[in-house]
């Protein structure tokens, strides 16, 4: 059962691995009610405790306030879950950096070893699609890392290739500010992922509302977005859409300040030879420290803003069909 009238690509073999859904999520999908996926990396790795637990609960409440059912996604003891209870949220929040960070390629390992992991955009998108959920709210997607920040010039997040493979709409504040955003946009275009600015003609840069990179496509309402998704998924049978939703103006940070903090954080990462999966949480922690937690406040605001839009968008889409 899919959350929209989508014919899954032949590469997807979701039926082989059932997703453990909460009763609420399962019943909502069965009844054709709107469901919005939420990722769990923001809980374990994006923010410090107890801010991470607070935001997890706020995201849940925000989705509900717009008439949709939230489905936070993670791997718990080897089980792929869609719809976490407060106990699992607490476990991820308290575990923090001790909890593994899983991309889509890592899921089989955690299933086989019966270990737990917070899911990135790629893993969350994969599990959400397998569960029949077509709209997903996150903070910012991964992408192409800045070359000055690491020794490997080919550090590219699997978020991008996963969006090219599954029909899901990801609502985010663009790509994380620590990335090379113009290069990330180029990679998305090459992979055939549609990027649509929501009420903007420029790509947002997570903590700031733009990065100077223009977007070709724009939508100004949830209804306009929903019509676009119906055409892309149901009529054309195409895959991922990134909805670039800028951080609210009153929560946005000064770009020059962010660049100053980020340059220092990147220099520290280089000096400590930090790269790969641990680079992003390291840089986010550094930014929080250097900004006196202003980036944490901004992260909370943009994540809630994305959850609100995702729920509004999902409400505009057709009900699930068997």
C-alpha positions as CSV (number, residue, x, y, z in Angstrom):
1,X,0.0,0.0,0.0
2,X,1.4,3.4,-1.0
3,X,0.7,6.8,0.6
4,X,0.0,8.3,-2.8
5,X,-0.9,6.9,-6.2
6,X,2.7,5.9,-6.9
7,X,4.0,2.9,-8.8
8,X,7.3,2.0,-7.1
9,X,10.4,1.6,-9.2
10,X,11.3,-2.0,-9.9
11,X,14.5,-1.6,-7.9
12,X,12.4,-1.4,-4.7
13,X,11.8,-4.7,-2.9
14,X,9.9,-3.4,0.1
15,X,7.7,-6.5,0.5
16,X,10.6,-8.6,1.5
17,X,11.2,-6.6,4.7
18,X,8.0,-5.5,6.6
19,X,8.4,-2.3,8.5
20,X,7.4,-2.4,12.2
21,X,4.8,0.4,12.3
22,X,3.1,1.8,15.4
23,X,-0.6,1.0,15.6
24,X,-1.4,4.7,14.9
25,X,0.8,4.8,11.7
26,X,-0.5,1.5,10.4
27,X,-4.2,2.5,11.0
28,X,-3.6,5.9,9.4
29,X,-2.1,4.4,6.3
30,X,-4.9,1.7,6.1
31,X,-7.5,4.4,6.4
32,X,-5.9,6.8,3.9
33,X,-5.1,9.4,6.5
34,X,-2.1,11.7,6.0
35,X,1.2,10.5,7.4
36,X,4.5,12.4,7.6
37,X,7.9,10.8,8.1
38,X,10.4,12.3,10.5
39,X,14.1,11.3,10.8
40,X,15.9,10.4,14.0
41,X,19.4,11.7,13.3
42,X,18.3,15.1,14.6
43,X,17.5,13.4,17.9
44,X,20.7,11.4,18.4
45,X,23.2,13.6,16.5
46,X,21.7,16.9,15.5
47,X,21.1,18.5,18.9
48,X,22.4,18.0,22.5
49,X,20.3,16.4,25.2
50,X,17.7,17.5,26.4
51,X,17.1,19.8,23.4
52,X,17.0,16.8,21.1
53,X,14.2,15.2,23.1
54,X,12.3,18.5,23.2
55,X,12.5,18.9,19.5
56,X,11.4,15.3,18.8
57,X,8.3,15.9,20.8
58,X,7.7,19.3,19.3
59,X,8.0,17.9,15.7
60,X,5.4,15.3,16.6
61,X,3.1,17.9,18.0
62,X,3.6,20.2,15.0
63,X,2.6,17.5,12.5
64,X,-0.4,16.6,14.6
65,X,-1.5,20.2,14.8
66,X,-1.8,20.3,11.0
67,X,-3.9,17.2,10.8
68,X,-1.3,14.5,9.9
69,X,0.1,11.6,11.8
70,X,3.9,11.7,12.6
71,X,6.0,8.7,11.9
72,X,9.5,9.1,13.4
73,X,11.8,6.5,11.8
74,X,14.8,4.6,13.3
75,X,16.3,1.2,13.7
76,X,15.7,-0.2,17.2
77,X,17.5,-3.5,18.1
78,X,17.6,-4.4,14.4
79,X,14.0,-3.6,13.7
80,X,13.1,-0.9,11.1
81,X,10.5,1.2,12.8
82,X,8.0,3.8,11.6
83,X,6.4,5.6,14.5
84,X,8.4,5.7,17.7
85,X,6.9,5.8,21.2
86,X,8.3,8.1,23.9
87,X,10.5,5.4,25.3
88,X,12.3,4.9,22.0
89,X,12.6,8.7,21.6
90,X,14.1,8.9,25.1
91,X,16.6,6.1,24.3
92,X,17.8,7.9,21.2
93,X,18.0,11.3,22.9
94,X,19.9,10.0,25.9
95,X,22.2,7.8,23.7
96,X,23.3,10.7,21.6
97,X,26.6,10.1,19.8
98,X,26.7,6.6,21.3
99,X,23.8,5.7,18.9
100,X,25.0,4.7,15.4
101,X,24.2,6.8,12.4
102,X,22.7,4.8,9.6
103,X,22.4,5.6,5.9
104,X,20.4,3.5,3.6
105,X,23.4,1.2,2.8
106,X,23.8,0.4,6.6
107,X,20.3,-0.9,7.3
108,X,21.0,-4.5,6.5
109,X,24.0,-4.5,8.9
110,X,21.9,-3.2,11.8
111,X,19.1,-5.7,11.0
112,X,21.6,-8.6,10.9
113,X,23.4,-7.5,14.1
114,X,20.2,-6.4,15.9
115,X,21.7,-3.1,16.7
116,X,20.1,0.3,17.0
117,X,20.7,3.4,14.8
118,X,19.4,6.9,14.1
119,X,18.4,7.2,10.4
120,X,19.8,9.8,8.1
121,X,17.8,11.3,5.2
122,X,18.7,8.4,2.9
123,X,17.7,5.7,5.4
124,X,14.6,7.5,6.5
125,X,13.5,8.0,2.9
126,X,14.0,4.3,2.1
127,X,12.1,3.1,5.2
128,X,9.4,5.6,4.7
129,X,8.8,4.6,1.1
130,X,8.8,0.9,2.0
131,X,6.2,1.7,4.6
132,X,4.0,3.6,2.1
133,X,4.8,7.2,3.3
134,X,5.5,9.7,0.6
135,X,6.2,13.0,2.5
136,X,9.1,13.4,4.8
137,X,10.2,16.4,6.9
138,X,13.8,16.9,7.9
139,X,16.2,19.8,8.8
140,X,18.6,19.8,5.9
141,X,19.7,17.1,3.5
142,X,23.3,15.9,3.2
143,X,25.3,16.5,0.0
144,X,28.7,17.4,-1.3
145,X,31.1,18.4,1.4
146,X,33.3,21.4,1.1
147,X,36.7,20.4,-0.3
148,X,38.6,22.5,2.3
149,X,37.0,20.5,5.1
150,X,38.4,17.0,4.4
151,X,41.1,15.1,2.6
152,X,38.8,13.1,0.3
153,X,37.3,15.2,-2.5
154,X,34.6,12.6,-3.1
155,X,32.7,12.9,0.2
156,X,29.2,12.9,-1.1
157,X,26.2,11.9,1.0
158,X,24.1,8.9,0.0
159,X,21.0,11.2,0.6
160,X,21.4,12.4,-3.0
161,X,21.5,9.0,-4.7
162,X,18.6,7.7,-2.5
163,X,16.4,10.6,-3.5
164,X,17.1,9.6,-7.1
165,X,15.8,6.1,-6.5
166,X,12.6,6.5,-4.4
167,X,9.4,8.6,-5.0
168,X,9.4,10.7,-1.9
169,X,9.0,14.4,-1.2
170,X,11.6,15.7,1.3
171,X,10.8,19.1,2.9
172,X,14.0,20.6,4.2
173,X,15.7,24.0,4.7
174,X,17.9,23.2,1.7
175,X,21.2,21.4,2.4
176,X,23.2,21.7,5.6
177,X,25.3,24.9,5.8
178,X,28.5,22.9,6.3
179,X,28.2,21.6,2.6
180,X,29.2,22.9,-0.8
181,X,25.6,23.9,-1.7
182,X,26.2,24.8,-5.4
183,X,28.0,21.5,-5.9
184,X,25.1,19.7,-4.1
185,X,22.6,21.3,-6.4
186,X,24.6,20.2,-9.4
187,X,24.7,16.7,-8.1
188,X,20.9,16.7,-7.6
189,X,20.4,17.9,-11.1
190,X,22.7,15.2,-12.5
191,X,20.8,12.5,-10.5
192,X,17.4,13.7,-11.8
193,X,16.1,14.9,-8.4
194,X,13.7,17.8,-8.7
195,X,14.4,20.8,-6.5
196,X,11.6,23.2,-5.9
197,X,11.9,26.4,-3.8
198,X,9.0,27.0,-1.5
199,X,8.1,30.7,-1.8
200,X,11.7,31.4,-2.9
201,X,13.8,31.6,-6.0
202,X,17.1,30.8,-4.2
203,X,18.4,27.7,-2.4
204,X,18.2,28.1,1.3
205,X,21.3,27.3,3.3
206,X,20.0,25.8,6.5
207,X,20.6,28.6,9.1
208,X,20.3,31.3,6.4
209,X,17.6,31.9,3.9
210,X,19.8,31.8,0.8
211,X,23.3,31.1,-0.4
212,X,23.2,33.0,-3.7
213,X,22.4,29.9,-5.8
214,X,19.3,30.3,-8.0
215,X,16.6,27.7,-8.3
216,X,14.8,27.1,-11.6
217,X,11.5,25.9,-10.0
218,X,9.3,27.5,-7.4
219,X,5.9,26.8,-5.7
220,X,4.0,29.3,-3.5
221,X,1.4,27.1,-1.7
222,X,1.0,23.5,-0.5
223,X,-1.7,23.1,-3.1
224,X,0.7,24.0,-5.9
225,X,3.3,21.6,-4.4
226,X,0.7,18.8,-4.2
227,X,-0.2,19.2,-7.9
228,X,3.5,19.0,-8.8
229,X,3.9,15.8,-6.8
230,X,0.9,14.2,-8.3
231,X,2.3,14.9,-11.8
232,X,5.8,13.7,-10.9
233,X,4.9,10.5,-8.9
234,X,1.5,9.3,-10.1
235,X,1.5,10.5,-13.7
236,X,5.2,10.2,-14.7
237,X,6.4,7.5,-12.2
238,X,9.4,9.6,-11.4
239,X,11.4,9.7,-8.1
240,X,12.5,12.2,-5.4
241,X,11.6,15.8,-4.9
242,X,13.4,18.2,-2.6
243,X,11.2,21.0,-1.4
244,X,13.6,23.8,-0.3
245,X,11.8,25.6,2.5
246,X,13.8,28.6,3.9
247,X,14.2,29.0,7.7
248,X,11.7,31.6,9.0
249,X,13.1,35.1,8.6
250,X,12.9,35.9,12.4
251,X,15.0,32.8,13.1
252,X,17.6,33.1,10.4
253,X,21.3,33.8,11.3
254,X,23.7,36.3,9.8
255,X,25.5,34.6,6.9
256,X,28.9,36.2,7.7
257,X,28.7,35.0,11.3
258,X,27.9,31.5,10.2
259,X,30.8,31.5,7.7
260,X,33.2,32.6,10.5
261,X,32.0,29.9,12.8
262,X,32.1,27.3,10.1
263,X,35.6,28.2,8.9
264,X,37.0,27.7,12.4
265,X,35.0,24.4,12.8
266,X,36.3,23.1,9.4
267,X,39.9,24.0,10.4
268,X,39.5,22.0,13.6
269,X,38.1,19.0,11.7
270,X,41.1,19.1,9.3
271,X,43.5,19.3,12.2
272,X,41.9,16.3,13.9
273,X,41.5,14.4,10.6
274,X,37.8,14.1,11.1
275,X,35.8,13.1,8.0
276,X,33.1,10.6,6.8
277,X,30.0,10.0,8.9
278,X,31.4,11.7,12.0
279,X,32.2,14.9,10.2
280,X,28.6,16.3,10.2
281,X,27.8,15.8,13.9
282,X,31.3,17.2,14.8
283,X,30.8,20.3,12.8
284,X,27.2,20.8,14.1
285,X,28.5,20.5,17.7
286,X,31.3,23.0,16.9
287,X,28.9,25.5,15.5
288,X,26.6,25.2,18.5
289,X,29.6,25.9,20.8
290,X,31.0,28.8,18.8
291,X,27.6,30.4,18.4
292,X,26.6,30.1,22.0
293,X,23.8,27.7,20.9
294,X,22.3,30.1,18.4
295,X,22.6,27.5,15.8
296,X,20.6,25.1,18.0
297,X,17.8,27.6,18.3
298,X,17.9,28.1,14.5
299,X,17.9,24.4,13.9
300,X,14.8,24.0,16.1
301,X,13.0,26.7,14.2
302,X,13.7,25.4,10.7
303,X,12.9,21.8,11.6
304,X,9.5,22.8,13.0
305,X,8.8,25.0,10.0
306,X,9.6,22.0,7.7
307,X,7.3,19.7,9.7
308,X,4.5,22.2,9.4
309,X,4.8,22.5,5.6
310,X,5.2,18.8,5.2
311,X,2.0,18.1,7.1
312,X,0.1,20.8,5.1
313,X,1.5,19.3,1.8
314,X,0.5,15.7,2.7
315,X,-3.0,16.8,3.6
316,X,-3.4,18.0,0.0
317,X,-2.4,14.7,-1.6
318,X,-4.8,11.8,-2.4
319,X,-5.5,9.2,0.3
320,X,-3.5,5.9,0.3
321,X,-4.8,3.3,-2.1
322,X,-4.5,-0.5,-1.8
